[in-house]
Each structure stands twice: as structure tokens, then as C-alpha cells.
Amino acid sequence: MKFTTNLFSQILQIIPRVSFLRLVHECGAERHAKGFSSWGQYVAMLFCQLAQAKSLREISDRLAVC
């Protein structure tokens, strides 16, 4: 079976998740986080930029579809 990756996952591969999480840990960026993880917030913000979302409802609807 042939697998293909979409453009969004290809862009996410530019920044390796392990390196991203290592930097988050070194900086202590998640020490007071209660909701989203730093990686989850990065993915959501990147998705919003690529989708050119204009409102919070539009963002949540598009993320729900994915």
C-alpha cells in the first residue's frame, strides 16, 4: 500500500518534534501550562495560518474536521 503525506504534515516535519520538545523543556515553557501543550499550540497556530482562518469558530470547525 502506498502512503502519501499531505502538505500540512510535510511542513510539520521541518521542525522535528523531539527537538521542539527538548527546547520547550530547556526553556521551561510549559511549567505553568494547564491546557494545550506547546506542541499542540504550535500545530494549531500553524494550521490557522495555513488555513487563513478569520475567526475562532472557523478555526475550531476546521480542526474538528481534521
CHARMM internal coordinates of N, CA and C (Angstrom, degrees):
IC EDIT
DIST 1 N 1 CA 1.4464
DIST 1 CA 1 C 1.5162
ANGL 1 N 1 CA 1 C 108.66
DIST 1 C 2 N 1.3079
ANGL 1 CA 1 C 2 N 116.75
DIHE 1 N 1 CA 1 C 2 N 132.94
DIST 2 N 2 CA 1.4517
ANGL 1 C 2 N 2 CA 122.52
DIHE 1 CA 1 C 2 N 2 CA -179.35
DIST 2 CA 2 C 1.5256
ANGL 2 N 2 CA 2 C 109.98
DIHE 1 C 2 N 2 CA 2 C -91.28
DIST 2 C 3 N 1.3324
ANGL 2 CA 2 C 3 N 115.84
DIHE 2 N 2 CA 2 C 3 N 129.01
DIST 3 N 3 CA 1.4566
ANGL 2 C 3 N 3 CA 121.13
DIHE 2 CA 2 C 3 N 3 CA 178.72
DIST 3 CA 3 C 1.5225
ANGL 3 N 3 CA 3 C 109.34
DIHE 2 C 3 N 3 CA 3 C -106.87
DIST 3 C 4 N 1.2999
ANGL 3 CA 3 C 4 N 116.44
DIHE 3 N 3 CA 3 C 4 N 138.37
DIST 4 N 4 CA 1.4547
ANGL 3 C 4 N 4 CA 121.57
DIHE 3 CA 3 C 4 N 4 CA 174.42
DIST 4 CA 4 C 1.5173
ANGL 4 N 4 CA 4 C 108.71
DIHE 3 C 4 N 4 CA 4 C -123.31
DIST 4 C 5 N 1.3086
ANGL 4 CA 4 C 5 N 115.00
DIHE 4 N 4 CA 4 C 5 N 149.15
DIST 5 N 5 CA 1.4623
ANGL 4 C 5 N 5 CA 119.35
DIHE 4 CA 4 C 5 N 5 CA 178.12
DIST 5 CA 5 C 1.5240
ANGL 5 N 5 CA 5 C 108.62
DIHE 4 C 5 N 5 CA 5 C -107.70
DIST 5 C 6 N 1.3048
ANGL 5 CA 5 C 6 N 115.20
DIHE 5 N 5 CA 5 C 6 N 145.46
DIST 6 N 6 CA 1.4573
ANGL 5 C 6 N 6 CA 118.89
DIHE 5 CA 5 C 6 N 6 CA 179.21
DIST 6 CA 6 C 1.5290
ANGL 6 N 6 CA 6 C 110.12
DIHE 5 C 6 N 6 CA 6 C -83.31
DIST 6 C 7 N 1.2970
ANGL 6 CA 6 C 7 N 115.77
DIHE 6 N 6 CA 6 C 7 N 171.10
DIST 7 N 7 CA 1.4570
ANGL 6 C 7 N 7 CA 121.87
DIHE 6 CA 6 C 7 N 7 CA -176.57
DIST 7 CA 7 C 1.5277
ANGL 7 N 7 CA 7 C 111.56
DIHE 6 C 7 N 7 CA 7 C -60.99
DIST 7 C 8 N 1.3200
ANGL 7 CA 7 C 8 N 116.59
DIHE 7 N 7 CA 7 C 8 N -39.15
DIST 8 N 8 CA 1.4659
ANGL 7 C 8 N 8 CA 120.56
DIHE 7 CA 7 C 8 N 8 CA -178.42
DIST 8 CA 8 C 1.5281
ANGL 8 N 8 CA 8 C 111.12
DIHE 7 C 8 N 8 CA 8 C -62.12
DIST 8 C 9 N 1.3235
ANGL 8 CA 8 C 9 N 117.50
DIHE 8 N 8 CA 8 C 9 N -44.80
DIST 9 N 9 CA 1.4623
ANGL 8 C 9 N 9 CA 119.51
DIHE 8 CA 8 C 9 N 9 CA -179.87
DIST 9 CA 9 C 1.5253
ANGL 9 N 9 CA 9 C 111.54
DIHE 8 C 9 N 9 CA 9 C -70.10
DIST 9 C 10 N 1.3212
ANGL 9 CA 9 C 10 N 117.70
DIHE 9 N 9 CA 9 C 10 N -30.05
DIST 10 N 10 CA 1.4599
ANGL 9 C 10 N 10 CA 120.35
DIHE 9 CA 9 C 10 N 10 CA 175.73
DIST 10 CA 10 C 1.5265
ANGL 10 N 10 CA 10 C 110.88
DIHE 9 C 10 N 10 CA 10 C -66.74
DIST 10 C 11 N 1.3230
ANGL 10 CA 10 C 11 N 116.99
DIHE 10 N 10 CA 10 C 11 N -39.23
DIST 11 N 11 CA 1.4655
ANGL 10 C 11 N 11 CA 120.10
DIHE 10 CA 10 C 11 N 11 CA 177.51
DIST 11 CA 11 C 1.5244
ANGL 11 N 11 CA 11 C 110.66
DIHE 10 C 11 N 11 CA 11 C -67.66
DIST 11 C 12 N 1.3279
ANGL 11 CA 11 C 12 N 117.26
DIHE 11 N 11 CA 11 C 12 N -37.42
DIST 12 N 12 CA 1.4652
ANGL 11 C 12 N 12 CA 120.52
DIHE 11 CA 11 C 12 N 12 CA 178.18
DIST 12 CA 12 C 1.5233
ANGL 12 N 12 CA 12 C 111.68
DIHE 11 C 12 N 12 CA 12 C -64.95
DIST 12 C 13 N 1.3202
ANGL 12 CA 12 C 13 N 117.79
DIHE 12 N 12 CA 12 C 13 N -26.87
DIST 13 N 13 CA 1.4552
ANGL 12 C 13 N 13 CA 121.08
DIHE 12 CA 12 C 13 N 13 CA -179.82
DIST 13 CA 13 C 1.5200
ANGL 13 N 13 CA 13 C 112.68
DIHE 12 C 13 N 13 CA 13 C -75.57
DIST 13 C 14 N 1.3325
ANGL 13 CA 13 C 14 N 117.71
DIHE 13 N 13 CA 13 C 14 N -12.97
DIST 14 N 14 CA 1.4703
ANGL 13 C 14 N 14 CA 120.66
DIHE 13 CA 13 C 14 N 14 CA 178.69
DIST 14 CA 14 C 1.5212
ANGL 14 N 14 CA 14 C 109.91
DIHE 13 C 14 N 14 CA 14 C -62.85
DIST 14 C 15 N 1.3195
ANGL 14 CA 14 C 15 N 116.42
DIHE 14 N 14 CA 14 C 15 N -42.61
DIST 15 N 15 CA 1.4679
ANGL 14 C 15 N 15 CA 121.06
DIHE 14 CA 14 C 15 N 15 CA 176.51
DIST 15 CA 15 C 1.5290
ANGL 15 N 15 CA 15 C 107.37
DIHE 14 C 15 N 15 CA 15 C -103.81
DIST 15 C 16 N 1.3294
ANGL 15 CA 15 C 16 N 118.05
DIHE 15 N 15 CA 15 C 16 N 108.96
DIST 16 N 16 CA 1.4685
ANGL 15 C 16 N 16 CA 120.01
DIHE 15 CA 15 C 16 N 16 CA -179.74
DIST 16 CA 16 C 1.5256
ANGL 16 N 16 CA 16 C 111.31
DIHE 15 C 16 N 16 CA 16 C -62.06
DIST 16 C 17 N 1.3262
ANGL 16 CA 16 C 17 N 115.44
DIHE 16 N 16 CA 16 C 17 N 136.99
DIST 17 N 17 CA 1.4648
ANGL 16 C 17 N 17 CA 120.53
DIHE 16 CA 16 C 17 N 17 CA -176.70
DIST 17 CA 17 C 1.5281
ANGL 17 N 17 CA 17 C 111.73
DIHE 16 C 17 N 17 CA 17 C -63.01
DIST 17 C 18 N 1.3205
ANGL 17 CA 17 C 18 N 116.90
DIHE 17 N 17 CA 17 C 18 N -36.26
DIST 18 N 18 CA 1.4684
ANGL 17 C 18 N 18 CA 120.27
DIHE 17 CA 17 C 18 N 18 CA -179.59
DIST 18 CA 18 C 1.5246
ANGL 18 N 18 CA 18 C 110.53
DIHE 17 C 18 N 18 CA 18 C -64.03
DIST 18 C 19 N 1.3211
ANGL 18 CA 18 C 19 N 116.60
DIHE 18 N 18 CA 18 C 19 N -44.22
DIST 19 N 19 CA 1.4746
ANGL 18 C 19 N 19 CA 120.24
DIHE 18 CA 18 C 19 N 19 CA 178.46
DIST 19 CA 19 C 1.5220
ANGL 19 N 19 CA 19 C 111.21
DIHE 18 C 19 N 19 CA 19 C -64.41
DIST 19 C 20 N 1.3256
ANGL 19 CA 19 C 20 N 116.07
DIHE 19 N 19 CA 19 C 20 N -41.37
DIST 20 N 20 CA 1.4614
ANGL 19 C 20 N 20 CA 121.28
DIHE 19 CA 19 C 20 N 20 CA 178.77
DIST 20 CA 20 C 1.5320
ANGL 20 N 20 CA 20 C 110.31
DIHE 19 C 20 N 20 CA 20 C -60.56
DIST 20 C 21 N 1.3301
ANGL 20 CA 20 C 21 N 116.99
DIHE 20 N 20 CA 20 C 21 N -47.93
DIST 21 N 21 CA 1.4670
ANGL 20 C 21 N 21 CA 120.83
DIHE 20 CA 20 C 21 N 21 CA -178.65
DIST 21 CA 21 C 1.5252
ANGL 21 N 21 CA 21 C 111.73
DIHE 20 C 21 N 21 CA 21 C -66.90
DIST 21 C 22 N 1.3283
ANGL 21 CA 21 C 22 N 117.00
DIHE 21 N 21 CA 21 C 22 N -33.32
DIST 22 N 22 CA 1.4640
ANGL 21 C 22 N 22 CA 120.43
DIHE 21 CA 21 C 22 N 22 CA 177.16
DIST 22 CA 22 C 1.5279
ANGL 22 N 22 CA 22 C 109.93
DIHE 21 C 22 N 22 CA 22 C -64.30
DIST 22 C 23 N 1.3260
ANGL 22 CA 22 C 23 N 116.80
DIHE 22 N 22 CA 22 C 23 N -43.93
DIST 23 N 23 CA 1.4667
ANGL 22 C 23 N 23 CA 120.44
DIHE 22 CA 22 C 23 N 23 CA 178.60
DIST 23 CA 23 C 1.5274
ANGL 23 N 23 CA 23 C 111.76
DIHE 22 C 23 N 23 CA 23 C -65.54
DIST 23 C 24 N 1.3259
ANGL 23 CA 23 C 24 N 116.75
DIHE 23 N 23 CA 23 C 24 N -38.47
DIST 24 N 24 CA 1.4681
ANGL 23 C 24 N 24 CA 120.84
DIHE 23 CA 23 C 24 N 24 CA 177.55
DIST 24 CA 24 C 1.5284
ANGL 24 N 24 CA 24 C 109.66
DIHE 23 C 24 N 24 CA 24 C -61.77
DIST 24 C 25 N 1.3282
ANGL 24 CA 24 C 25 N 115.74
DIHE 24 N 24 CA 24 C 25 N -42.68
DIST 25 N 25 CA 1.4679
ANGL 24 C 25 N 25 CA 120.22
DIHE 24 CA 24 C 25 N 25 CA -179.78
DIST 25 CA 25 C 1.5324
ANGL 25 N 25 CA 25 C 110.77
DIHE 24 C 25 N 25 CA 25 C -67.05
DIST 25 C 26 N 1.3270
ANGL 25 CA 25 C 26 N 117.45
DIHE 25 N 25 CA 25 C 26 N -42.26
DIST 26 N 26 CA 1.4672
ANGL 25 C 26 N 26 CA 120.94
DIHE 25 CA 25 C 26 N 26 CA 179.76
DIST 26 CA 26 C 1.5244
ANGL 26 N 26 CA 26 C 111.97
DIHE 25 C 26 N 26 CA 26 C -63.90
DIST 26 C 27 N 1.3157
ANGL 26 CA 26 C 27 N 117.00
DIHE 26 N 26 CA 26 C 27 N -37.50
DIST 27 N 27 CA 1.4680
ANGL 26 C 27 N 27 CA 121.19
DIHE 26 CA 26 C 27 N 27 CA -178.95
DIST 27 CA 27 C 1.5216
ANGL 27 N 27 CA 27 C 112.76
DIHE 26 C 27 N 27 CA 27 C -84.10
DIST 27 C 28 N 1.3345
ANGL 27 CA 27 C 28 N 117.23
DIHE 27 N 27 CA 27 C 28 N -14.96
DIST 28 N 28 CA 1.4600
ANGL 27 C 28 N 28 CA 120.54
DIHE 27 CA 27 C 28 N 28 CA -177.39
DIST 28 CA 28 C 1.5137
ANGL 28 N 28 CA 28 C 112.24
DIHE 27 C 28 N 28 CA 28 C 69.71
DIST 28 C 29 N 1.3252
ANGL 28 CA 28 C 29 N 116.57
DIHE 28 N 28 CA 28 C 29 N 32.95
DIST 29 N 29 CA 1.4606
ANGL 28 C 29 N 29 CA 121.18
DIHE 28 CA 28 C 29 N 29 CA -173.95
DIST 29 CA 29 C 1.5246
ANGL 29 N 29 CA 29 C 113.55
DIHE 28 C 29 N 29 CA 29 C -69.70
DIST 29 C 30 N 1.3182
ANGL 29 CA 29 C 30 N 118.09
DIHE 29 N 29 CA 29 C 30 N -22.40
DIST 30 N 30 CA 1.4741
ANGL 29 C 30 N 30 CA 120.11
DIHE 29 CA 29 C 30 N 30 CA -176.95
DIST 30 CA 30 C 1.5232
ANGL 30 N 30 CA 30 C 113.16
DIHE 29 C 30 N 30 CA 30 C -104.78
DIST 30 C 31 N 1.2965
ANGL 30 CA 30 C 31 N 117.96
DIHE 30 N 30 CA 30 C 31 N 15.42
DIST 31 N 31 CA 1.4679
ANGL 30 C 31 N 31 CA 119.31
DIHE 30 CA 30 C 31 N 31 CA -173.84
DIST 31 CA 31 C 1.5298
ANGL 31 N 31 CA 31 C 112.84
DIHE 30 C 31 N 31 CA 31 C -65.65
DIST 31 C 32 N 1.3364
ANGL 31 CA 31 C 32 N 117.87
DIHE 31 N 31 CA 31 C 32 N -27.29
DIST 32 N 32 CA 1.4614
ANGL 31 C 32 N 32 CA 120.32
DIHE 31 CA 31 C 32 N 32 CA 179.37
DIST 32 CA 32 C 1.5251
ANGL 32 N 32 CA 32 C 112.35
DIHE 31 C 32 N 32 CA 32 C -116.01
DIST 32 C 33 N 1.3225
ANGL 32 CA 32 C 33 N 116.68
DIHE 32 N 32 CA 32 C 33 N 13.36
DIST 33 N 33 CA 1.4676
ANGL 32 C 33 N 33 CA 120.56
DIHE 32 CA 32 C 33 N 33 CA -177.33
DIST 33 CA 33 C 1.5221
ANGL 33 N 33 CA 33 C 110.34
DIHE 32 C 33 N 33 CA 33 C -73.33
DIST 33 C 34 N 1.3360
ANGL 33 CA 33 C 34 N 116.22
DIHE 33 N 33 CA 33 C 34 N 138.17
DIST 34 N 34 CA 1.4603
ANGL 33 C 34 N 34 CA 120.67
DIHE 33 CA 33 C 34 N 34 CA -179.83
DIST 34 CA 34 C 1.5188
ANGL 34 N 34 CA 34 C 111.95
DIHE 33 C 34 N 34 CA 34 C -122.13
DIST 34 C 35 N 1.3154
ANGL 34 CA 34 C 35 N 117.98
DIHE 34 N 34 CA 34 C 35 N -21.82
DIST 35 N 35 CA 1.4621
ANGL 34 C 35 N 35 CA 121.33
DIHE 34 CA 34 C 35 N 35 CA -175.96
DIST 35 CA 35 C 1.5103
ANGL 35 N 35 CA 35 C 111.29
DIHE 34 C 35 N 35 CA 35 C -111.40
DIST 35 C 36 N 1.3139
ANGL 35 CA 35 C 36 N 115.32
DIHE 35 N 35 CA 35 C 36 N -99.81
DIST 36 N 36 CA 1.4586
ANGL 35 C 36 N 36 CA 121.76
DIHE 35 CA 35 C 36 N 36 CA 179.84
DIST 36 CA 36 C 1.5237
ANGL 36 N 36 CA 36 C 111.18
DIHE 35 C 36 N 36 CA 36 C -67.10
DIST 36 C 37 N 1.3229
ANGL 36 CA 36 C 37 N 115.49
DIHE 36 N 36 CA 36 C 37 N 146.74
DIST 37 N 37 CA 1.4585
ANGL 36 C 37 N 37 CA 119.65
DIHE 36 CA 36 C 37 N 37 CA 167.60
DIST 37 CA 37 C 1.5258
ANGL 37 N 37 CA 37 C 107.15
DIHE 36 C 37 N 37 CA 37 C -80.09
DIST 37 C 38 N 1.3008
ANGL 37 CA 37 C 38 N 117.41
DIHE 37 N 37 CA 37 C 38 N 166.08
DIST 38 N 38 CA 1.4621
ANGL 37 C 38 N 38 CA 120.29
DIHE 37 CA 37 C 38 N 38 CA 179.69
DIST 38 CA 38 C 1.5230
ANGL 38 N 38 CA 38 C 110.69
DIHE 37 C 38 N 38 CA 38 C -63.28
DIST 38 C 39 N 1.3200
ANGL 38 CA 38 C 39 N 117.20
DIHE 38 N 38 CA 38 C 39 N -39.09
DIST 39 N 39 CA 1.4626
ANGL 38 C 39 N 39 CA 120.61
DIHE 38 CA 38 C 39 N 39 CA 178.75
DIST 39 CA 39 C 1.5314
ANGL 39 N 39 CA 39 C 110.54
DIHE 38 C 39 N 39 CA 39 C -65.70
DIST 39 C 40 N 1.3085
ANGL 39 CA 39 C 40 N 117.33
DIHE 39 N 39 CA 39 C 40 N -43.95
DIST 40 N 40 CA 1.4581
ANGL 39 C 40 N 40 CA 121.54
DIHE 39 CA 39 C 40 N 40 CA 178.66
DIST 40 CA 40 C 1.5199
ANGL 40 N 40 CA 40 C 111.85
DIHE 39 C 40 N 40 CA 40 C -61.62
DIST 40 C 41 N 1.3233
ANGL 40 CA 40 C 41 N 116.61
DIHE 40 N 40 CA 40 C 41 N -39.58
DIST 41 N 41 CA 1.4669
ANGL 40 C 41 N 41 CA 120.71
DIHE 40 CA 40 C 41 N 41 CA 178.62
DIST 41 CA 41 C 1.5250
ANGL 41 N 41 CA 41 C 110.02
DIHE 40 C 41 N 41 CA 41 C -68.45
DIST 41 C 42 N 1.3259
ANGL 41 CA 41 C 42 N 117.34
DIHE 41 N 41 CA 41 C 42 N -40.26
DIST 42 N 42 CA 1.4667
ANGL 41 C 42 N 42 CA 121.22
DIHE 41 CA 41 C 42 N 42 CA 177.79
DIST 42 CA 42 C 1.5243
ANGL 42 N 42 CA 42 C 110.83
DIHE 41 C 42 N 42 CA 42 C -60.88
DIST 42 C 43 N 1.3279
ANGL 42 CA 42 C 43 N 116.60
DIHE 42 N 42 CA 42 C 43 N -45.84
DIST 43 N 43 CA 1.4642
ANGL 42 C 43 N 43 CA 120.98
DIHE 42 CA 42 C 43 N 43 CA -179.41
DIST 43 CA 43 C 1.5263
ANGL 43 N 43 CA 43 C 110.47
DIHE 42 C 43 N 43 CA 43 C -63.72
DIST 43 C 44 N 1.3248
ANGL 43 CA 43 C 44 N 116.96
DIHE 43 N 43 CA 43 C 44 N -43.78
DIST 44 N 44 CA 1.4626
ANGL 43 C 44 N 44 CA 120.67
DIHE 43 CA 43 C 44 N 44 CA -179.77
DIST 44 CA 44 C 1.5312
ANGL 44 N 44 CA 44 C 111.29
DIHE 43 C 44 N 44 CA 44 C -64.26
DIST 44 C 45 N 1.3178
ANGL 44 CA 44 C 45 N 117.38
DIHE 44 N 44 CA 44 C 45 N -42.63
DIST 45 N 45 CA 1.4642
ANGL 44 C 45 N 45 CA 120.48
DIHE 44 CA 44 C 45 N 45 CA -179.53
DIST 45 CA 45 C 1.5279
ANGL 45 N 45 CA 45 C 111.36
DIHE 44 C 45 N 45 CA 45 C -68.53
DIST 45 C 46 N 1.3206
ANGL 45 CA 45 C 46 N 117.11
DIHE 45 N 45 CA 45 C 46 N -38.23
DIST 46 N 46 CA 1.4599
ANGL 45 C 46 N 46 CA 120.67
DIHE 45 CA 45 C 46 N 46 CA 176.69
DIST 46 CA 46 C 1.5233
ANGL 46 N 46 CA 46 C 110.52
DIHE 45 C 46 N 46 CA 46 C -64.28
DIST 46 C 47 N 1.3151
ANGL 46 CA 46 C 47 N 116.27
DIHE 46 N 46 CA 46 C 47 N -42.52
DIST 47 N 47 CA 1.4625
ANGL 46 C 47 N 47 CA 121.27
DIHE 46 CA 46 C 47 N 47 CA 178.21
DIST 47 CA 47 C 1.5284
ANGL 47 N 47 CA 47 C 110.66
DIHE 46 C 47 N 47 CA 47 C -60.70
DIST 47 C 48 N 1.3103
ANGL 47 CA 47 C 48 N 116.64
DIHE 47 N 47 CA 47 C 48 N -43.73
DIST 48 N 48 CA 1.4735
ANGL 47 C 48 N 48 CA 120.92
DIHE 47 CA 47 C 48 N 48 CA -179.99
DIST 48 CA 48 C 1.5221
ANGL 48 N 48 CA 48 C 111.35
DIHE 47 C 48 N 48 CA 48 C -63.00
DIST 48 C 49 N 1.3316
ANGL 48 CA 48 C 49 N 116.70
DIHE 48 N 48 CA 48 C 49 N -40.17
DIST 49 N 49 CA 1.4543
ANGL 48 C 49 N 49 CA 119.95
DIHE 48 CA 48 C 49 N 49 CA 178.99
DIST 49 CA 49 C 1.5221
ANGL 49 N 49 CA 49 C 111.02
DIHE 48 C 49 N 49 CA 49 C -65.54
DIST 49 C 50 N 1.3340
ANGL 49 CA 49 C 50 N 116.89
DIHE 49 N 49 CA 49 C 50 N -44.62
DIST 50 N 50 CA 1.4651
ANGL 49 C 50 N 50 CA 120.24
DIHE 49 CA 49 C 50 N 50 CA -178.78
DIST 50 CA 50 C 1.5244
ANGL 50 N 50 CA 50 C 112.13
DIHE 49 C 50 N 50 CA 50 C -68.64
DIST 50 C 51 N 1.3244
ANGL 50 CA 50 C 51 N 116.92
DIHE 50 N 50 CA 50 C 51 N -33.96
DIST 51 N 51 CA 1.4659
ANGL 50 C 51 N 51 CA 121.11
DIHE 50 CA 50 C 51 N 51 CA -179.42
DIST 51 CA 51 C 1.5230
ANGL 51 N 51 CA 51 C 112.23
DIHE 50 C 51 N 51 CA 51 C -83.75
DIST 51 C 52 N 1.3230
ANGL 51 CA 51 C 52 N 117.35
DIHE 51 N 51 CA 51 C 52 N -6.51
DIST 52 N 52 CA 1.4551
ANGL 51 C 52 N 52 CA 123.40
DIHE 51 CA 51 C 52 N 52 CA -177.12
DIST 52 CA 52 C 1.5249
ANGL 52 N 52 CA 52 C 111.50
DIHE 51 C 52 N 52 CA 52 C 51.53
DIST 52 C 53 N 1.3117
ANGL 52 CA 52 C 53 N 115.34
DIHE 52 N 52 CA 52 C 53 N 47.62
DIST 53 N 53 CA 1.4632
ANGL 52 C 53 N 53 CA 121.32
DIHE 52 CA 52 C 53 N 53 CA -178.99
DIST 53 CA 53 C 1.5260
ANGL 53 N 53 CA 53 C 110.13
DIHE 52 C 53 N 53 CA 53 C -69.29
DIST 53 C 54 N 1.3133
ANGL 53 CA 53 C 54 N 115.50
DIHE 53 N 53 CA 53 C 54 N 141.03
DIST 54 N 54 CA 1.4629
ANGL 53 C 54 N 54 CA 121.49
DIHE 53 CA 53 C 54 N 54 CA -177.46
DIST 54 CA 54 C 1.5302
ANGL 54 N 54 CA 54 C 113.46
DIHE 53 C 54 N 54 CA 54 C -106.00
DIST 54 C 55 N 1.3457
ANGL 54 CA 54 C 55 N 117.15
DIHE 54 N 54 CA 54 C 55 N -19.28
DIST 55 N 55 CA 1.4570
ANGL 54 C 55 N 55 CA 118.85
DIHE 54 CA 54 C 55 N 55 CA -177.48
DIST 55 CA 55 C 1.5301
ANGL 55 N 55 CA 55 C 110.01
DIHE 54 C 55 N 55 CA 55 C -142.15
DIST 55 C 56 N 1.3104
ANGL 55 CA 55 C 56 N 114.73
DIHE 55 N 55 CA 55 C 56 N 163.41
DIST 56 N 56 CA 1.4626
ANGL 55 C 56 N 56 CA 120.07
DIHE 55 CA 55 C 56 N 56 CA 179.62
DIST 56 CA 56 C 1.5248
ANGL 56 N 56 CA 56 C 111.38
DIHE 55 C 56 N 56 CA 56 C -64.77
DIST 56 C 57 N 1.3109
ANGL 56 CA 56 C 57 N 117.28
DIHE 56 N 56 CA 56 C 57 N -37.58
DIST 57 N 57 CA 1.4694
ANGL 56 C 57 N 57 CA 121.08
DIHE 56 CA 56 C 57 N 57 CA 178.08
DIST 57 CA 57 C 1.5289
ANGL 57 N 57 CA 57 C 110.69
DIHE 56 C 57 N 57 CA 57 C -62.91
DIST 57 C 58 N 1.3099
ANGL 57 CA 57 C 58 N 116.20
DIHE 57 N 57 CA 57 C 58 N -42.16
DIST 58 N 58 CA 1.4590
ANGL 57 C 58 N 58 CA 120.89
DIHE 57 CA 57 C 58 N 58 CA 178.80
DIST 58 CA 58 C 1.5274
ANGL 58 N 58 CA 58 C 110.70
DIHE 57 C 58 N 58 CA 58 C -63.17
DIST 58 C 59 N 1.3149
ANGL 58 CA 58 C 59 N 116.79
DIHE 58 N 58 CA 58 C 59 N -40.53
DIST 59 N 59 CA 1.4630
ANGL 58 C 59 N 59 CA 121.48
DIHE 58 CA 58 C 59 N 59 CA 178.01
DIST 59 CA 59 C 1.5248
ANGL 59 N 59 CA 59 C 110.68
DIHE 58 C 59 N 59 CA 59 C -63.34
DIST 59 C 60 N 1.3238
ANGL 59 CA 59 C 60 N 117.43
DIHE 59 N 59 CA 59 C 60 N -49.18
DIST 60 N 60 CA 1.4672
ANGL 59 C 60 N 60 CA 120.65
DIHE 59 CA 59 C 60 N 60 CA -177.57
DIST 60 CA 60 C 1.5272
ANGL 60 N 60 CA 60 C 111.15
DIHE 59 C 60 N 60 CA 60 C -65.48
DIST 60 C 61 N 1.3330
ANGL 60 CA 60 C 61 N 117.40
DIHE 60 N 60 CA 60 C 61 N -37.56
DIST 61 N 61 CA 1.4657
ANGL 60 C 61 N 61 CA 120.06
DIHE 60 CA 60 C 61 N 61 CA 178.01
DIST 61 CA 61 C 1.5221
ANGL 61 N 61 CA 61 C 111.08
DIHE 60 C 61 N 61 CA 61 C -64.67
DIST 61 C 62 N 1.3246
ANGL 61 CA 61 C 62 N 117.01
DIHE 61 N 61 CA 61 C 62 N -44.87
DIST 62 N 62 CA 1.4688
ANGL 61 C 62 N 62 CA 119.93
DIHE 61 CA 61 C 62 N 62 CA -179.87
DIST 62 CA 62 C 1.5190
ANGL 62 N 62 CA 62 C 112.44
DIHE 61 C 62 N 62 CA 62 C -66.69
DIST 62 C 63 N 1.3358
ANGL 62 CA 62 C 63 N 117.38
DIHE 62 N 62 CA 62 C 63 N -38.74
DIST 63 N 63 CA 1.4595
ANGL 62 C 63 N 63 CA 119.29
DIHE 62 CA 62 C 63 N 63 CA 177.44
DIST 63 CA 63 C 1.5243
ANGL 63 N 63 CA 63 C 111.24
DIHE 62 C 63 N 63 CA 63 C -68.00
DIST 63 C 64 N 1.3209
ANGL 63 CA 63 C 64 N 117.83
DIHE 63 N 63 CA 63 C 64 N -34.14
DIST 64 N 64 CA 1.4585
ANGL 63 C 64 N 64 CA 121.18
DIHE 63 CA 63 C 64 N 64 CA 178.55
DIST 64 CA 64 C 1.5276
ANGL 64 N 64 CA 64 C 111.24
DIHE 63 C 64 N 64 CA 64 C -65.78
DIST 64 C 65 N 1.3201
ANGL 64 CA 64 C 65 N 116.30
DIHE 64 N 64 CA 64 C 65 N -34.88
DIST 65 N 65 CA 1.4673
ANGL 64 C 65 N 65 CA 120.10
DIHE 64 CA 64 C 65 N 65 CA 178.26
DIST 65 CA 65 C 1.5331
ANGL 65 N 65 CA 65 C 110.29
DIHE 64 C 65 N 65 CA 65 C -65.69
DIST 65 C 66 N 1.3077
ANGL 65 CA 65 C 66 N 116.22
DIHE 65 N 65 CA 65 C 66 N -38.15
DIST 66 N 66 CA 1.4734
ANGL 65 C 66 N 66 CA 120.08
DIHE 65 CA 65 C 66 N 66 CA -178.97
DIST 66 CA 66 C 1.5161
ANGL 66 N 66 CA 66 C 110.49
DIHE 65 C 66 N 66 CA 66 C -74.38
END
COOR INIT
IC SEED 1 N 1 CA 1 C
IC BUILD
